[in-house]
Amino acid sequence: MELPVPLALAQAVPRLPHDGPGVWWYEPKFDGHRMIMERTAESVRLYARSGRVVTSPWMDLAVAGMRLLPGTVLDGEAVIWNAGKLDFAAAQARAASTVDRARALAERLPASYVVWDLLAHPVLGDVRGRRYTERRRLLLDVLADVVRRSSRCRPPTTTTPPPPGTRPCARKGSRGSWPSGPRAFTRAAGSGSRSGTRRR
């Protein structure tokens, strides 16, 4: 799969579709920034809906994305929670930040990634042509693997010797370390377009 790719977008309709039970999936709308997450062999790249690379201001999500297996491509929404509510203004500020400013904002209000859909599987490759229900099952498997990997990591600031079999949760690069945790990934109630409905 060559990135960036066209994304499924919500469309206004005069009424909700009613084609029978089990035909459509409904999902909530999250106020954030639409984002593609690509796990490459060496790193993670984040793309805006426009196709622009936006990894730098969302580096905490890129760090969390390192838990994915190489070849995984996810479609989702970058959001920021503040006092139990989504803070769109905080997401806007993060998106427009320099790297240093974004790091400071991430320390105060870390980002989360709400996953809508699986575009590429680490073993099966491009899965966009498969039925939604199959992609959904594969997505749950991919995210379950993230949870398993997260349970075997330790916070990067720990001062005690790590337990056997654990590894650091965050990567450290030339620009310093970024906060990261397993809660960075969130599975949406539905999948597909940013909001609204999705045919199975």
C-alpha positions in Angstrom: 0.0 0.0 0.0 1.3 3.4 -1.0 0.5 6.2 1.4 -1.2 8.6 1.7 -4.5 7.0 0.7 -8.0 8.4 0.1 -10.1 8.0 3.3 -13.8 7.1 3.8 -15.6 10.3 4.8 -19.0 10.9 6.4 -21.8 12.1 4.2 -24.9 14.0 5.2 -28.1 12.1 4.6 -31.8 13.2 5.1 -32.5 10.2 7.4 -30.7 7.3 8.9 -30.6 4.2 6.7 -32.8 1.2 7.6 -31.9 -1.7 5.4 -32.6 -4.3 8.0 -30.9 -5.5 11.2 -27.1 -6.0 11.1 -26.6 -4.2 7.8 -25.2 -0.9 9.3 -22.9 -0.2 12.1 -23.2 3.1 14.1 -20.4 4.9 15.7 -19.9 8.1 17.8 -18.2 11.2 16.6 -15.0 12.2 18.3 -13.8 15.8 18.0 -10.2 15.5 17.0 -7.9 15.2 14.0 -8.4 12.4 11.4 -5.2 10.5 11.2 -3.6 7.5 9.5 -1.0 5.6 11.5 1.5 3.6 9.5 3.9 1.3 11.3 7.0 0.9 9.1 9.9 -1.4 9.6 11.8 1.2 11.6 9.3 3.8 12.8 5.8 5.2 12.7 4.5 7.8 10.3 1.3 9.8 10.9 -0.7 11.4 8.1 -3.5 14.0 8.2 -6.6 13.6 6.1 -5.0 15.8 3.5 -2.1 13.4 3.2 0.4 15.7 4.9 2.8 14.0 7.3 2.0 15.2 10.9 4.2 12.9 13.0 6.1 15.7 14.8 3.3 17.3 16.8 1.8 13.9 17.7 5.0 12.1 18.6 3.4 10.6 21.7 1.1 8.7 19.4 4.0 7.7 17.2 5.8 6.3 20.2 2.7 4.3 21.2 2.4 3.1 17.6 5.8 1.4 17.9 4.0 -1.4 19.7 2.2 -2.3 16.4 3.8 -4.9 14.1 5.5 -3.5 11.0 3.2 -3.3 8.0 0.1 -2.2 10.1 -1.9 0.8 8.8 -4.7 2.2 10.9 -7.4 4.8 10.2 -8.5 6.8 13.2 -8.8 10.0 15.1 -6.2 11.8 17.3 -8.0 13.2 20.3 -7.1 14.8 23.6 -9.1 14.2 26.8 -9.2 17.0 29.5 -11.0 16.5 32.8 -13.0 13.6 31.3 -14.1 15.4 28.2 -12.7 15.7 24.7 -10.9 19.0 24.2 -10.9 20.0 20.5 -9.1 23.3 21.2 -6.3 21.3 22.8 -6.1 19.0 19.7 -6.0 22.1 17.5 -3.2 23.6 19.6 -1.2 20.4 19.5 -1.6 20.1 15.7 -0.2 23.6 15.2 2.7 23.2 17.6 6.4 23.0 17.1 8.1 19.8 18.3 9.3 21.3 21.6 5.9 22.9 22.3 4.1 19.7 21.4 6.3 17.7 23.8 5.4 20.1 26.6 1.7 19.9 25.7 1.9 16.1 25.7 3.3 16.0 29.2 0.2 17.9 30.4 -2.4 16.4 28.2 -1.3 13.2 26.3 -3.1 12.4 23.1 -5.2 9.3 22.5 -5.8 7.5 19.2 -9.4 6.3 18.5 -9.1 3.6 15.8 -11.8 3.4 13.2 -10.5 0.8 10.7 -7.7 -1.4 9.7 -6.3 -0.6 6.2 -3.3 -2.9 6.2 -2.6 -6.0 8.2 1.0 -6.9 9.2 0.7 -10.3 7.6 -2.2 -10.0 5.1 -1.2 -6.7 3.7 -3.8 -4.3 2.2 -7.2 -5.4 3.5 -9.3 -2.4 2.3 -11.1 -4.7 -0.2 -12.3 -7.1 2.4 -15.7 -7.0 4.1 -16.0 -4.6 7.1 -16.9 -7.4 9.5 -13.6 -9.2 8.5 -11.6 -6.0 8.9 -13.2 -5.5 12.2 -12.2 -8.9 13.5 -8.6 -8.4 12.2 -8.5 -4.9 13.9 -9.5 -6.4 17.2 -6.8 -8.9 16.9 -4.2 -6.2 16.1 -5.3 -4.1 19.1 -5.3 -7.1 21.4 -1.7 -7.7 20.4 -0.9 -4.0 21.4 -2.4 -4.7 24.8 -0.3 -7.8 25.2 2.8 -5.9 24.2 2.0 -3.1 26.6 1.7 -5.4 29.5 5.3 -6.5 29.0 6.7 -3.0 29.1 7.8 -0.7 31.9 7.6 3.1 32.3 10.8 4.7 30.9 11.4 6.8 34.1 11.5 3.8 36.5 14.4 3.8 38.9 14.2 0.2 39.9 15.6 -2.7 38.0 13.0 -3.9 35.4 11.3 -7.3 35.9 12.5 -10.1 33.6 11.0 -10.0 30.1 10.0 -6.3 30.2 11.1 -3.5 27.9 10.8 0.3 27.9 7.4 1.8 27.0 8.9 4.8 25.3 11.7 5.3 22.8 14.3 8.0 23.2 15.6 9.9 20.2 17.7 12.9 19.5 14.9 15.3 20.5 14.4 13.6 23.9 11.8 11.2 25.3 8.0 11.3 24.9 5.3 10.1 27.2 3.6 6.9 26.1 1.3 4.4 27.6 -1.1 1.6 26.6 -4.1 3.9 27.0 -3.0 5.9 23.9 -5.0 3.4 21.8 -8.7 3.3 22.0 -11.1 1.2 19.9 -14.1 3.1 18.5 -17.5 1.7 19.0 -17.8 1.4 15.3 -15.5 1.7 12.3 -15.1 3.2 8.9 -15.8 6.9 8.3 -15.2 9.6 10.9 -18.8 9.6 12.1 -22.2 8.2 11.2 -22.8 4.8 9.8 -20.9 2.1 8.0 -22.3 -0.7 5.8 -21.1 -4.2 6.8 
